[in-house]
């Protein structure tokens, strides 16, 4: 078991449990989290336990603490809200706010001792959102948290990763410009949605590298969709929200996108060891000496020397799998110079 304190870097591993609730204001008081970590060890939990307290308590920075907590709360599989409220020593006022913020996430377990003060609303709010009664002992709350965290970890480990770009849902222009074999946008949308959902499970992740099209179609698609913005999204962000990325991102997440990335990102792909893969929309934004996945040019050129075009036109109107990416990555190394060279270079090669 890894105990991750707030004066350490956030450890991103699964399964993981965040211990939320009141922290002692007086250094002479013992934190309830000491007992919680002991119980978790005795129960055989093998994951990460996020403890929002400093390990050494040498120097406290409020903004760093808040930043750490937000990152860990987002990363964890389960948030255990244990609230032994005492209005003199453990008032737990910030806990109330966090409780209201994170209950809608669906990953909260809540409990309190019988003598805890002023918890009636939290009791009601928890039951209203989960249909469950609160736990009366810390051990029972932690047992429930372990079950949920391990179940989520199993789903995460079995989850797959896919890549696509330029779906242009409900945009007729793409049918004409890329000569897509559809009579209209309804047929195009239905075909892509059907192909997508046959491949992608509900717990899988799909990186969409821009030019999504009609955003509402995301609600029909399986998986967690991470959108790396393309030129269409960039234009839309300026038209709708004056270029405010935070507002645009919030708008898309309300339409069931899992995450939104403004320009590019780097990820690790199982089966491609020792290097990170760069994801971006335009091939012009790709990086040298690195595998890139990109879109933008639709069916124009499946591979470049620097990467793979995951545009949906190139993969029979379905997302590309991790296996597809690994295949083309390996293939690139075997292609000779005739595949990637310019016409001028080919003339020189023919003379040689």
C-alpha positions as CSV (number, residue, x, y, z in Angstrom):
1,X,0.0,0.0,0.0
2,X,1.3,3.5,-0.9
3,X,0.4,6.4,1.4
4,X,0.6,9.6,-0.7
5,X,0.8,12.8,1.4
6,X,0.1,16.3,0.2
7,X,3.7,17.4,0.4
8,X,4.6,14.7,-2.1
9,X,3.9,14.4,-5.9
10,X,0.5,12.9,-6.6
11,X,0.9,9.2,-7.5
12,X,-1.3,8.2,-10.4
13,X,-2.0,4.6,-9.9
14,X,-5.1,2.4,-9.5
15,X,-6.8,1.3,-7.3
16,X,-6.8,4.4,-5.2
17,X,-8.7,5.9,-2.3
18,X,-8.8,9.6,-1.1
19,X,-9.4,10.1,2.6
20,X,-11.6,13.2,2.7
21,X,-12.9,14.9,5.8
22,X,-11.8,17.2,8.6
23,X,-8.1,17.7,9.4
24,X,-6.8,18.6,12.9
25,X,-6.2,22.3,13.3
26,X,-4.1,21.7,16.4
27,X,-0.8,19.8,15.9
28,X,-1.4,18.1,19.3
29,X,-4.5,16.3,17.9
30,X,-4.2,12.9,16.3
31,X,-5.7,12.7,12.8
32,X,-8.4,10.1,12.2
33,X,-6.5,9.2,9.0
34,X,-3.9,7.4,11.1
35,X,-6.5,4.9,12.1
36,X,-7.9,4.8,8.6
37,X,-4.5,3.9,7.0
38,X,-4.0,1.2,9.7
39,X,-7.4,-0.3,8.9
40,X,-6.7,-0.3,5.2
41,X,-3.4,-2.1,5.7
42,X,-5.2,-4.7,7.9
43,X,-7.8,-5.2,5.2
44,X,-5.1,-5.9,2.7
45,X,-5.6,-2.9,0.4
46,X,-2.8,-2.8,-2.2
47,X,-3.4,0.5,-3.9
48,X,-2.7,4.2,-3.2
49,X,-4.2,6.1,-0.3
50,X,-4.3,9.9,-0.7
51,X,-3.8,11.6,2.6
52,X,-4.4,15.4,2.3
53,X,-2.1,16.1,5.2
54,X,1.7,16.8,5.1
55,X,4.0,14.0,6.1
56,X,6.5,16.2,7.8
57,X,4.5,19.4,8.5
58,X,7.6,21.5,7.9
59,X,6.1,24.2,5.8
60,X,2.5,24.7,4.7
61,X,1.4,26.5,1.6
62,X,-2.3,26.8,1.2
63,X,-2.4,27.1,-2.6
64,X,-0.2,24.1,-3.1
65,X,-2.4,22.1,-0.7
66,X,-5.5,23.0,-2.6
67,X,-3.9,22.2,-5.9
68,X,-2.7,18.8,-4.6
69,X,-6.1,18.0,-3.3
70,X,-7.9,18.8,-6.6
71,X,-5.4,16.7,-8.6
72,X,-5.7,13.7,-6.2
73,X,-9.5,14.0,-5.9
74,X,-9.7,13.8,-9.7
75,X,-7.2,11.0,-10.0
76,X,-8.7,8.7,-7.3
77,X,-11.1,5.8,-7.8
78,X,-13.0,6.4,-4.5
79,X,-13.4,9.3,-2.2
80,X,-14.1,8.3,1.4
81,X,-15.8,11.1,3.3
82,X,-15.4,10.3,7.0
83,X,-16.8,13.1,9.1
84,X,-16.2,12.9,12.9
85,X,-17.4,16.5,13.2
86,X,-16.7,18.3,16.5
87,X,-17.5,22.0,16.2
88,X,-14.5,22.9,18.4
89,X,-11.7,20.7,17.1
90,X,-13.0,19.3,13.8
91,X,-15.6,21.7,12.4
92,X,-15.2,20.3,8.8
93,X,-16.6,23.4,7.1
94,X,-14.4,22.8,3.9
95,X,-15.6,19.2,4.0
96,X,-19.2,20.3,3.5
97,X,-18.2,22.2,0.3
98,X,-16.1,19.3,-1.1
99,X,-18.9,16.8,-0.2
100,X,-21.4,18.8,-2.3
101,X,-18.8,19.2,-5.1
102,X,-17.9,15.5,-5.4
103,X,-21.1,13.5,-4.6
104,X,-22.3,13.9,-8.2
105,X,-19.1,12.2,-9.4
106,X,-20.6,8.8,-8.3
107,X,-17.3,7.8,-6.5
108,X,-18.0,8.8,-2.9
109,X,-18.5,6.7,0.2
110,X,-19.8,8.6,3.3
111,X,-19.8,7.8,6.9
112,X,-19.7,9.3,10.4
113,X,-19.7,8.2,14.0
114,X,-23.0,8.5,15.9
115,X,-21.7,11.4,18.0
116,X,-20.8,13.5,15.0
117,X,-22.4,17.0,15.2
118,X,-24.5,18.7,12.6
119,X,-24.5,16.0,9.9
120,X,-28.2,15.6,9.2
121,X,-28.1,17.4,5.9
122,X,-25.0,15.3,4.8
123,X,-26.9,12.2,5.8
124,X,-29.9,13.2,3.7
125,X,-27.8,14.4,0.7
126,X,-25.8,11.2,0.5
127,X,-29.0,9.0,0.5
128,X,-30.7,11.3,-2.0
129,X,-27.8,10.9,-4.5
130,X,-26.8,7.3,-3.9
131,X,-29.9,5.6,-2.4
132,X,-27.7,4.3,0.4
133,X,-27.5,4.9,4.1
134,X,-24.4,6.4,5.6
135,X,-21.8,4.2,7.4
136,X,-21.5,4.4,11.1
137,X,-18.0,3.0,11.5
138,X,-14.8,3.9,9.7
139,X,-14.0,0.2,9.1
140,X,-17.3,-0.4,7.3
141,X,-16.9,2.7,5.1
142,X,-13.4,1.6,4.2
143,X,-14.5,-2.0,3.3
144,X,-17.0,-0.5,0.9
145,X,-14.3,1.8,-0.6
146,X,-12.0,-1.1,-1.2
147,X,-14.6,-3.1,-3.0
148,X,-15.5,-0.2,-5.3
149,X,-11.8,0.8,-5.9
150,X,-10.8,-2.8,-6.8
151,X,-13.8,-3.1,-9.2
152,X,-12.8,0.1,-10.9
153,X,-9.2,-1.0,-11.2
154,X,-10.3,-4.3,-12.9
155,X,-12.3,-2.3,-15.4
156,X,-9.4,0.1,-16.0
157,X,-6.9,-2.7,-16.6
158,X,-9.2,-4.4,-19.1
159,X,-10.1,-1.2,-20.8
160,X,-8.9,-0.5,-24.3
161,X,-7.7,2.6,-26.1
162,X,-8.7,3.8,-29.6
163,X,-7.9,6.8,-31.8
164,X,-9.8,8.7,-34.5
165,X,-10.2,12.1,-36.1
166,X,-12.3,14.1,-38.6
167,X,-15.7,12.3,-38.0
168,X,-17.5,15.5,-39.0
169,X,-20.8,14.2,-37.7
170,X,-23.8,15.8,-39.5
171,X,-21.6,17.9,-41.8
172,X,-22.4,17.2,-45.4
173,X,-19.3,19.0,-46.7
174,X,-17.2,16.0,-45.6
175,X,-19.2,13.6,-47.7
176,X,-18.5,15.7,-50.8
177,X,-14.9,16.7,-50.1
178,X,-13.7,13.2,-49.1
179,X,-16.1,11.3,-51.4
180,X,-17.5,9.4,-48.5
181,X,-19.9,6.6,-49.7
182,X,-23.0,7.9,-48.0
183,X,-26.2,9.4,-49.4
184,X,-26.6,11.9,-46.6
185,X,-25.5,12.8,-43.1
186,X,-28.0,10.6,-41.4
187,X,-26.5,7.5,-43.1
188,X,-23.0,8.7,-42.4
189,X,-23.7,9.4,-38.7
190,X,-25.5,6.1,-38.2
191,X,-22.8,4.1,-39.9
192,X,-20.0,5.6,-37.9
193,X,-21.9,5.3,-34.6
194,X,-22.7,1.7,-35.3
195,X,-19.0,0.9,-36.2
196,X,-17.8,2.8,-33.2
197,X,-20.0,1.0,-30.7
198,X,-19.3,-2.4,-32.1
199,X,-15.6,-1.8,-31.3
200,X,-15.6,0.4,-28.2
201,X,-16.8,-0.6,-24.8
202,X,-18.3,1.7,-22.2
203,X,-15.0,1.7,-20.1
204,X,-12.7,2.2,-23.1
205,X,-11.1,5.5,-24.0
206,X,-11.2,7.1,-27.4
207,X,-8.8,9.9,-28.3
208,X,-10.5,12.0,-31.0
209,X,-8.0,14.3,-32.7
210,X,-10.3,17.0,-33.8
211,X,-13.1,18.0,-36.2
212,X,-15.7,16.0,-34.3
213,X,-18.8,17.6,-36.0
214,X,-22.1,17.8,-34.2
215,X,-21.2,17.5,-30.5
216,X,-24.5,16.0,-29.4
217,X,-23.6,12.8,-31.2
218,X,-21.2,12.1,-28.4
219,X,-24.1,10.9,-26.3
220,X,-24.7,8.1,-28.7
221,X,-21.1,6.8,-28.5
222,X,-19.5,4.3,-26.2
223,X,-16.4,5.0,-24.2
224,X,-14.7,8.0,-22.6
225,X,-14.1,10.5,-25.4
226,X,-11.0,12.7,-25.0
227,X,-11.2,15.5,-27.6
228,X,-8.0,17.0,-28.9
229,X,-9.3,20.2,-30.5
230,X,-9.1,20.6,-34.3
231,X,-9.5,23.7,-36.4
232,X,-13.3,23.3,-36.4
233,X,-13.4,23.3,-32.6
234,X,-11.0,26.2,-32.5
235,X,-13.2,28.3,-34.7
236,X,-16.3,27.2,-32.7
237,X,-14.6,28.2,-29.4
238,X,-14.1,31.7,-30.7
239,X,-17.6,32.0,-32.2
240,X,-19.5,30.7,-29.1
241,X,-17.2,31.7,-26.2
242,X,-14.9,34.4,-27.5
243,X,-11.9,32.1,-27.3
244,X,-12.5,31.1,-23.7
245,X,-11.2,27.6,-23.5
246,X,-12.5,26.9,-19.9
247,X,-16.1,27.8,-21.0
248,X,-15.8,25.8,-24.2
249,X,-14.4,22.8,-22.3
250,X,-17.2,22.9,-19.7
251,X,-19.8,23.1,-22.6
252,X,-18.4,20.0,-24.2
253,X,-18.1,18.1,-20.9
254,X,-21.8,18.8,-20.3
255,X,-22.4,17.0,-23.7
256,X,-20.6,13.9,-22.3
257,X,-17.0,14.4,-23.5
258,X,-14.7,13.0,-20.9
259,X,-12.0,15.6,-21.4
260,X,-11.0,18.3,-23.8
261,X,-7.4,19.2,-24.8
262,X,-6.8,22.6,-26.5
263,X,-3.8,21.8,-28.6
264,X,-2.0,18.5,-28.1
265,X,-0.9,15.9,-25.6
266,X,1.4,13.0,-25.0
267,X,0.4,9.6,-23.8
268,X,1.8,6.2,-23.2
269,X,0.3,3.3,-25.3
270,X,0.5,-0.3,-24.1
271,X,2.8,-2.2,-26.5
272,X,4.9,0.9,-27.3
273,X,7.4,0.8,-24.6
274,X,10.0,3.5,-23.7
275,X,8.4,6.4,-25.6
276,X,5.4,8.7,-25.4
277,X,3.1,9.2,-28.4
278,X,2.3,12.7,-29.4
279,X,-1.4,13.4,-30.3
280,X,-2.3,16.5,-32.3
281,X,-4.8,17.5,-35.1
282,X,-2.6,18.8,-37.9
283,X,0.4,17.0,-39.3
284,X,2.3,20.3,-39.4
285,X,2.1,20.3,-35.6
286,X,3.8,16.9,-35.2
287,X,7.1,16.6,-33.4
288,X,10.4,15.3,-34.8
289,X,12.0,12.1,-33.6
290,X,8.7,10.9,-32.0
291,X,5.7,8.8,-33.1
292,X,2.8,11.2,-33.8
293,X,-0.9,10.5,-34.3
294,X,-2.8,13.1,-36.3
295,X,-5.7,13.9,-38.5
296,X,-6.9,16.9,-40.5
297,X,-6.1,15.5,-44.0
298,X,-8.8,12.9,-44.0
299,X,-8.0,10.1,-46.4
300,X,-4.9,11.9,-47.8
301,X,-2.0,9.7,-46.9
302,X,-2.3,7.1,-44.2
303,X,1.3,7.2,-43.0
304,X,4.1,9.7,-42.8
305,X,7.7,9.0,-41.7
306,X,6.8,10.7,-38.4
307,X,3.5,9.0,-37.7
308,X,0.0,7.8,-38.5
309,X,-3.1,9.6,-39.8
310,X,-5.9,8.2,-37.7
311,X,-8.6,10.0,-39.7
312,X,-11.8,7.9,-39.7
313,X,-11.7,7.7,-43.6
314,X,-8.6,5.7,-43.4
315,X,-10.0,3.0,-41.1
316,X,-13.2,2.0,-42.8
317,X,-15.2,4.6,-40.8
318,X,-14.3,3.2,-37.4
319,X,-11.7,4.2,-34.8
320,X,-8.2,2.8,-35.0
321,X,-7.2,0.3,-32.3
322,X,-4.0,0.2,-30.4
323,X,-3.1,-2.8,-32.5
324,X,-3.6,-0.8,-35.7
325,X,-1.2,1.9,-34.4
326,X,1.5,-0.6,-33.4
327,X,1.2,-2.3,-36.8
328,X,1.7,0.9,-38.7
329,X,4.5,2.1,-36.3
330,X,6.4,-1.1,-37.0
331,X,5.6,-0.9,-40.8
332,X,7.1,2.6,-41.0
333,X,10.5,1.3,-40.0
334,X,10.4,-1.3,-42.8
335,X,9.3,1.0,-45.7
336,X,12.1,2.2,-47.9
337,X,12.9,5.7,-48.9
338,X,10.6,5.6,-51.9
339,X,7.6,5.8,-49.7
340,X,8.5,9.1,-48.0
341,X,10.8,10.9,-50.4
342,X,9.9,13.9,-52.5
343,X,10.0,13.6,-56.3
344,X,13.3,15.4,-56.4
345,X,14.7,12.9,-53.9
346,X,13.4,10.0,-55.9
347,X,15.2,11.2,-59.0
348,X,18.4,11.3,-57.1
349,X,17.8,7.8,-55.7
350,X,17.1,6.4,-59.2
351,X,20.5,7.7,-60.3
352,X,22.2,6.1,-57.3
